[in-house]
Amino acid sequence: MNKEFVVAILLLASTLVLRSSASDSEEDLFVKEYSVKDLLPKNGDGTELQELVQSTIDSWSWSAFGGDGTLLFQRHKMSVRQTSKIHTKLGALLQSLGKCPMRGSGNDPTEKQMRIGTKSSQDQGLMDIVVYPVEDILRAKLTSPASLLETIRGQAGSPNDWDVTGGENFLAFFAHRPAIVATSFPNIHRQIVRIIQRHRKAARLKRSPDEIFKGREREHH
C-alpha cells in the first residue's frame, strides 16, 4: 500500500466507533473462502481488491489497521478471517462488484444501485456502501476515474466530509470492473447519483459533463 493510501484510511478509521460495541469486539472470528476470479486481473494480483475491501468495510477491524481480521489470497480465492457481520457485508460487496460490467466489455450497467448498510460513527443513522458502475461513462473518454472522484468530492457534501481531508465518508475507484465505491450517508449518496447520471448523459450525448451541468442550471433559473 502506498503511504498516501494508508494515511487516508487511518484518518477514516479514527472517525469510526472503536470496535462498534463490546458485543462486536467479543464476537468470534471465523474463516471463510470467497471465489474472486472474476474480480481479479489476469495475473491474479489481489492488491486492488484487498485495499478496497479493507478500506470500505470497517477498516478498524482488519489487522492492517490494528484489528484482528485477516485477508489472504490463494490463487483465485480470498480467505478471510472475520466476524459474521463483516462476512455478510463482504459477501454483499463482492456480489455487487461482480454485477458491474468488466472493463472494455462494451456493456452498459444497469441503473440499479447495490447497497450495504453499516452504522455511522455518530449513530445518526446508516452509512451505506454503494457500488456505482461507470464502465459506460469511462468508455466515452470524456472523463477519467481521477476526475470523476474529484468531481464527486467537490460536489457531493462538503470537501471536509471526505476521507482525504479527515472526514468519515470514503470514496474509491475499482478498476477491474469499473465502479465508484462510496461509503456515505443517504443524503450524500443522492448527490452522487445525480453526478453519475449527469456523466452518463454526457457520455451518451458525447458532450462534456460541464455542458450538461450548465444546461441543468439554466433550466432551474
C-alpha positions in Angstrom: 0.0 0.0 0.0 1.3 3.5 -0.8 1.8 6.0 2.0 -1.0 8.3 1.0 -3.5 5.4 0.9 -2.5 4.3 4.4 -2.8 7.8 5.8 -6.2 8.3 4.3 -7.5 5.0 5.7 -6.1 5.7 9.1 -7.9 9.0 9.1 -11.1 7.3 8.2 -10.6 4.6 10.8 -10.1 7.2 13.5 -13.6 8.6 12.9 -15.3 5.2 13.3 -16.6 3.8 16.6 -13.8 1.8 18.2 -15.0 -1.8 17.8 -18.5 -0.5 17.3 -19.6 -2.1 20.6 -18.4 -4.5 23.2 -20.5 -7.3 21.7 -18.9 -6.7 18.3 -15.4 -6.9 19.7 -16.2 -10.1 21.5 -17.8 -11.8 18.5 -15.9 -14.9 17.3 -13.9 -14.6 14.1 -14.1 -17.5 11.6 -12.5 -18.2 8.2 -14.5 -18.2 5.0 -13.3 -18.5 1.4 -14.6 -16.4 -1.4 -14.1 -17.2 -5.1 -13.0 -13.9 -6.6 -11.6 -15.0 -10.0 -13.9 -12.6 -11.9 -12.8 -9.6 -9.7 -9.1 -10.1 -10.3 -6.9 -9.2 -13.3 -5.4 -12.0 -15.4 -2.2 -12.0 -13.4 -4.3 -12.8 -10.3 -3.0 -9.8 -8.3 -5.4 -9.1 -5.5 -3.9 -5.8 -4.3 -6.6 -3.6 -5.6 -9.4 -5.8 -4.3 -7.7 -6.1 -0.9 -7.3 -2.4 -0.5 -10.9 -1.8 -1.5 -12.3 -4.3 1.0 -10.1 -3.3 3.9 -10.8 0.4 3.4 -14.5 0.1 2.7 -15.7 -2.4 5.3 -15.0 -1.5 8.9 -11.3 -0.6 8.3 -10.5 -0.6 12.0 -11.4 -4.4 12.2 -8.5 -5.5 9.9 -5.0 -6.4 11.0 -3.5 -3.9 8.6 -5.1 -1.2 10.8 -4.8 -2.7 14.2 -7.7 -5.1 14.2 -7.9 -8.9 14.3 -9.4 -9.6 10.8 -7.1 -11.1 8.1 -7.4 -11.4 4.4 -5.2 -13.7 2.2 -5.3 -14.6 -1.5 -4.7 -18.2 -2.6 -4.9 -18.4 -6.4 -8.3 -17.1 -7.3 -9.8 -17.4 -3.8 -9.8 -14.9 -1.0 -9.5 -16.4 2.5 -11.0 -14.1 5.1 -11.0 -14.4 8.9 -13.6 -12.0 10.3 -16.8 -11.7 12.3 -20.2 -12.9 11.0 -21.4 -9.3 10.4 -18.4 -8.4 8.4 -18.6 -11.6 6.3 -22.2 -10.6 5.5 -21.1 -7.1 4.3 -18.1 -8.5 2.4 -20.3 -11.1 0.6 -22.7 -8.3 -0.4 -19.9 -6.0 -1.7 -18.3 -8.8 -3.7 -21.7 -9.7 -5.2 -22.3 -6.0 -6.1 -18.9 -5.7 -7.8 -19.5 -8.9 -9.7 -22.6 -7.4 -11.3 -20.6 -4.5 -12.8 -19.6 -4.8 -16.4 -15.9 -5.7 -16.9 -13.5 -3.1 -18.3 -13.6 -3.0 -22.0 -16.7 -5.2 -22.2 -18.8 -2.6 -24.0 -21.8 -3.5 -21.9 -23.9 -0.8 -20.2 -24.5 -1.2 -16.5 -28.0 -1.4 -15.0 -29.3 1.7 -13.1 -29.9 -0.4 -10.0 -27.7 0.6 -7.1 -26.3 -2.1 -4.8 -26.2 -1.2 -1.1 -24.9 -2.5 2.1 -25.7 -0.7 5.4 -23.2 0.0 8.2 -23.5 2.1 11.3 -22.1 5.6 11.3 -19.6 6.7 13.9 -22.0 9.2 15.4 -25.0 6.9 15.3 -27.1 9.4 13.3 -28.5 6.7 11.0 -26.8 4.5 8.5 -23.9 4.9 6.2 -24.4 2.9 3.0 -21.7 1.3 0.9 -22.9 1.8 -2.7 -21.3 0.5 -5.9 -21.8 2.7 -8.9 -20.9 1.0 -12.2 -19.2 3.5 -14.5 -17.7 1.4 -17.4 -20.0 3.1 -19.9 -19.1 6.6 -18.7 -15.3 6.0 -18.9 -15.7 4.3 -22.3 -16.8 7.6 -23.8 -13.4 9.0 -22.8 -14.9 12.3 -21.7 -13.6 12.0 -18.1 -11.1 9.9 -16.1 -11.5 7.9 -12.9 -9.4 10.6 -11.0 -11.5 13.4 -12.4 -14.8 11.6 -11.6 -13.6 11.1 -8.0 -12.5 14.7 -7.7 -15.9 15.9 -9.0 -17.8 13.8 -6.5 -15.7 15.0 -3.6 -16.1 18.6 -4.8 -19.9 18.5 -5.4 -21.3 15.9 -3.0 -21.4 17.0 0.6 -18.6 19.3 1.5 -14.8 18.8 0.9 -14.3 18.2 4.6 -16.7 15.3 4.5 -14.3 13.0 2.7 -11.6 10.7 4.0 -8.8 12.5 2.1 -9.4 15.6 4.2 -10.1 13.8 7.5 -13.8 13.2 7.0 -15.7 9.9 7.5 -17.1 9.4 4.0 -14.9 7.2 1.8 -14.6 7.1 -2.0 -12.7 4.7 -4.2 -12.4 3.5 -7.8 -12.3 -0.2 -8.6 -10.6 -0.6 -12.0 -11.1 -4.3 -13.0 -14.9 -3.8 -13.1 -15.0 0.0 -13.4 -17.0 1.3 -10.5 -17.1 4.1 -7.9 -17.5 2.6 -4.4 -18.7 5.1 -1.8 -19.3 4.8 1.9 -21.5 7.7 2.9 -24.8 8.9 4.3 -28.0 8.7 2.2 -28.2 12.5 1.5 -24.7 12.4 0.0 -25.5 9.3 -2.0 -28.4 11.1 -3.5 -26.0 13.8 -4.7 -23.6 11.2 -6.0 -26.5 9.6 -8.0 -27.2 13.0 -9.7 -23.5 13.4 -10.6 -23.3 9.9 -12.0 -26.5 10.5 -14.0 -25.1 13.7 -15.4 -21.9 12.0 -16.5 -23.9 9.1 -18.0 -26.0 11.5 -20.0 -22.9 13.3 -21.2 -21.3 10.0 -22.3 -24.5 9.1 -24.2 -24.7 12.5 -26.0 -20.9 12.7 -26.4 -20.8 16.1 -24.6 -18.7 17.2 -21.7 -20.3 16.8 -18.2 -19.8 20.5 -17.6 -22.1 21.3 -20.6 -24.8 19.0 -19.1 -24.4 20.7 -15.7 -24.7 24.2 -17.1 -27.7 23.2 -19.1 -29.5 21.9 -15.9 -28.5 25.1 -14.1 -30.2 27.2 -16.9 -33.3 25.0 -16.7 -33.6 25.8 -12.9 -33.4 29.5 -13.4 
